[in-house]
Amino acid sequence: MKILVNPDIHGRTFWTNGIERIGDFDKIIFLGDYLDPYHFENIDVESAIANFIDIMCFAKENADKVVLLLGNHDIAYYSPAAHKTGLYGCRHLIAHHGQISSLFSENTDLFKIAHYEGGILFTHAGVTPLWLRVITNEPLTTEQLCDRLNDFLTEDLGGGSPLHMVSAYRGGYDVSGSCIWADVREMVSRDIKRFIGFRQVFGHTLLAYDGADGEIHYGNPIESDNWKMLDTACAYKLDTDSFKITQLK
């Protein structure tokens, strides 16, 4: 299978590069975080919201191909219970919360926490071994795990939801970050292959740095044998058979 993966959006429009080439792909998967632009990218709020609306329209028009996942920045807009806890702990467009929350509530059927395709689990931030142990004591297939993750959206998303777990890497106190909060260092610092046999693709951890020229530069994806972290402000073509990625140009 050929899958086009769009990492964290945050108001960026790089995802439009794949529109005219939609026929080249079996699926187009967005990894979440549609709003809350980075200040250094100079994307205004109105443009970010318009971009989000365009993404939802694109998903509706291509419902058989497009998958929209939720990220940590999205959940407080998506769920009133999550917003009330104050646990979102990230940039949040408070002045525009009502407008954005309404967009999510009017289109809840478009969004998921996880997607399983071509033998690969797609989430916003990845599933760590420690968090997997927290959410289930039962052996699950990857498809069953995907269903379990999506079940969270039908359960209480208040303060007790496992989706709100945040580790010390992100300023939290939990043993591990959830699949919308895990930092890539939680993957690098542990033998994921030993504990988790399935392949996964996620974003969430921004790969950007200030260059000597005063410009913002984006690094390369971080990869392991069975996972890829793609938050680099551009889209990637993924071959599910070889588990190889190439930047969409």
VOGU-3710 file (C-alpha; in Angstrom, 3 decimals, decimal comma):
1> mkilvnpdih> 0,000/0,000/0,000  0,991/3,617/-0,597  0,006/6,031/2,162  0,472/9,789/2,295  1,149/10,867/5,872  0,580/14,484/6,928  2,262/15,154/10,292  1,232/17,947/12,680  -0,516/20,731/10,802  -0,624/23,705/13,240
11> grtfwtngie> -2,076/25,908/10,522  0,456/24,876/7,870  -0,686/24,224/4,310  1,917/21,667/3,181  -0,847/19,045/3,098  -2,284/20,667/-0,050  0,731/19,415/-2,023  -0,866/15,986/-2,106  -4,316/17,023/-3,315  -3,599/16,762/-7,022
21> rigdfdkiif> -1,818/13,442/-6,463  -4,545/11,814/-4,409  -4,855/9,066/-6,997  -1,298/7,940/-6,214  -2,265/6,862/-2,702  -4,465/4,257/-1,083  -4,896/6,395/2,040  -4,095/9,907/3,219  -3,620/10,110/6,984  -3,390/13,298/9,052
31> lgdyldpyhf> -1,655/12,828/12,412  -3,554/15,640/14,155  -2,851/19,019/15,814  -4,676/21,127/13,243  -4,600/24,473/15,080  -2,507/26,415/17,622  0,179/27,677/15,194  3,785/28,160/16,278  4,573/31,837/16,816  7,812/31,621/14,824
41> enidvesaia> 5,966/30,513/11,677  3,836/33,676/11,605  0,562/31,909/10,809  -2,394/33,970/11,995  -5,333/32,414/13,804  -7,877/33,158/11,096  -5,721/31,433/8,470  -5,229/28,414/10,730  -8,986/28,056/11,266  -9,683/28,418/7,541
51> nfidimcfak> -7,035/25,795/6,847  -8,708/23,438/9,340  -12,050/23,899/7,602  -10,403/23,118/4,270  -8,952/19,908/5,714  -12,364/18,781/6,973  -13,935/19,543/3,581  -11,170/17,547/1,894  -11,856/14,636/4,249  -15,584/14,731/3,542
61> enadkvvlll> -15,065/14,859/-0,202  -12,674/11,899/-0,047  -14,142/9,925/2,836  -12,931/6,608/1,437  -9,300/7,741/1,499  -8,759/10,417/4,125  -8,261/9,726/7,850  -8,165/12,518/10,453  -6,547/11,699/13,783  -6,706/13,786/16,953
71> gnhdiayysp> -3,664/15,212/18,719  -3,071/16,681/22,158  -3,826/20,189/20,871  -7,157/19,014/19,464  -8,632/17,144/22,400  -9,466/20,246/24,479  -11,427/21,672/21,537  -12,994/18,313/20,716  -14,153/17,443/24,243  -15,807/19,829/26,732
81> aahktglygc> -14,849/17,408/29,519  -11,194/17,551/28,532  -11,283/21,340/28,337  -12,838/21,688/31,798  -10,038/19,674/33,410  -7,475/22,255/32,324  -5,163/19,332/31,608  -4,477/20,121/27,997  -1,285/21,888/29,079  -0,335/23,249/25,674
91> rhliahhgqi> -0,894/26,281/23,469  -4,610/26,899/23,228  -6,535/29,594/21,380  -8,689/30,572/24,342  -10,288/33,560/22,592  -11,367/31,292/19,728  -12,208/28,223/21,789  -15,967/28,438/21,191  -15,644/28,734/17,425  -13,110/25,909/17,114
101> sslfsentdl> -14,931/23,655/19,556  -18,105/24,060/17,489  -16,233/22,995/14,353  -15,137/19,817/16,087  -18,554/19,100/17,610  -20,251/19,519/14,230  -17,847/17,049/12,653  -17,068/14,502/15,366  -17,595/11,605/12,952  -14,518/12,701/10,983
111> fkiahyeggi> -12,030/12,143/13,803  -10,318/9,180/15,419  -7,574/8,596/17,957  -5,913/5,790/16,018  -5,952/4,125/12,629  -4,642/0,729/11,560  -3,685/0,269/7,930  -1,250/-1,966/6,081  0,001/-3,570/9,278  0,865/-0,185/10,811
121> lfthagvtpl> -0,690/1,706/13,734  -1,026/5,456/13,223  -1,491/7,784/16,221  -0,535/11,341/17,036  2,308/10,601/19,473  2,843/6,840/19,471  2,102/4,036/21,918  4,875/3,385/24,445  5,331/0,037/26,231  4,602/1,580/29,641
131> wlrvitnepl> 1,395/3,259/28,529  0,273/0,066/26,811  0,559/-1,723/30,161  -1,542/0,979/31,799  -4,463/0,757/29,384  -4,709/-3,026/29,092  -3,628/-6,213/30,838  -4,772/-8,362/27,963  -2,802/-9,409/24,907  -4,245/-7,534/21,954
141> tteqlcdrln> -3,691/-7,667/18,252  -2,743/-4,341/16,701  -6,241/-4,026/15,256  -7,767/-4,674/18,685  -5,454/-2,089/20,227  -6,547/0,426/17,597  -10,183/-0,218/18,521  -9,356/0,195/22,214  -7,703/3,557/21,561  -10,707/4,786/19,592
151> dfltedlggg> -13,005/3,650/22,404  -11,547/6,438/24,539  -13,611/8,920/22,518  -16,816/7,224/23,688  -15,718/7,192/27,333  -15,271/9,915/29,957  -12,608/12,326/28,697  -12,359/14,093/32,032  -9,311/14,143/34,268  -9,179/10,387/34,721
161> splhmvsayr> -8,839/9,522/31,052  -5,604/7,702/30,150  -5,392/10,054/27,158  -4,341/12,822/29,564  -1,277/10,969/30,834  1,871/13,091/30,426  5,382/12,038/31,419  8,200/14,156/32,845  9,493/14,656/29,313  6,519/16,971/28,735
171> ggydvsgsci> 6,256/18,429/32,220  3,875/15,807/33,613  4,043/13,289/36,440  2,830/10,085/34,826  4,930/7,012/34,140  4,398/7,507/30,427  2,757/9,848/27,985  -0,362/8,681/26,165  -0,719/8,123/22,432  -1,447/11,861/22,051
181> wadvremvsr> 1,200/13,038/24,542  4,219/10,702/24,427  7,531/12,387/23,651  9,767/10,718/21,072  12,455/10,413/23,787  10,189/7,899/25,491  10,575/5,752/22,408  14,303/6,298/21,980  15,154/5,651/25,611  13,452/2,271/25,794
191> dikrfigfrq> 13,711/-0,943/23,833  10,401/-0,618/22,028  11,039/-3,639/19,851  11,412/-5,825/22,909  7,998/-4,893/24,269  5,958/-3,910/21,208  6,098/-6,005/18,076  3,923/-3,877/15,827  4,988/-1,046/13,544  3,759/2,483/14,149
201> vfghtllayd> 3,938/5,984/12,690  3,401/9,170/14,695  4,312/12,850/14,951  3,967/15,286/17,881  7,616/16,089/18,690  8,628/19,097/16,590  11,939/18,763/14,769  12,991/22,358/14,231  15,891/24,548/15,213  17,179/28,108/14,775
211> gadgeihygn> 19,900/28,296/12,165  22,911/30,595/12,192  21,208/32,467/9,376  18,347/33,404/11,676  15,929/31,111/9,842  13,963/28,162/11,205  15,188/24,846/9,837  13,425/21,493/10,061  15,294/18,283/10,747  14,821/14,806/9,382
221> piesdnwkml> 12,359/12,198/10,663  13,513/9,998/13,527  13,269/6,329/12,623  13,697/2,930/14,235  13,110/-0,577/12,938  9,426/-0,490/13,786  8,478/3,173/14,269  8,792/6,528/12,537  8,368/10,012/13,986  7,536/12,509/11,230
231> dtacaykldt> 6,870/15,964/12,715  8,935/17,894/10,166  6,399/20,292/8,554  6,086/18,326/5,324  4,216/15,297/3,993  5,693/11,824/3,510  4,991/8,920/1,215  4,952/5,634/3,106  5,266/2,217/1,504  3,656/-0,206/3,941
241> dsfkitqlk> 5,373/-3,280/2,493  8,911/-1,976/2,902  8,100/0,466/5,747  10,122/3,101/3,905  9,294/6,809/3,757  10,183/9,515/1,259  9,403/13,199/1,449  6,637/14,377/-0,849  8,027/16,910/-3,302
//
